[in-house]
Amino acid sequence: MCGRYHVDEETAKEIEKIIHLTDENVRKRASINFQMQVSESVLERKSFREGMVLIISVA
């Protein structure tokens, strides 16, 4: 839909509020995804190190 729209002060504040809440939600999700990736990476390294210890102790 194309055209010009009049937005009063109250509507502009509501739009800004929705944008702010959406931005917060996106940032939280990105942060959670990043933390999960870091946790998985740490677990993979720990598992690898434990496997190395097991190989060394068997040999």
Secondary structure, DSSP 8 states (H G I E B T S, - for coil): --S-----HHHHHHHHHHHHHHHHHHHHHHHHHHHHHHHHHHHHHHHHHHHHHHHHHH-
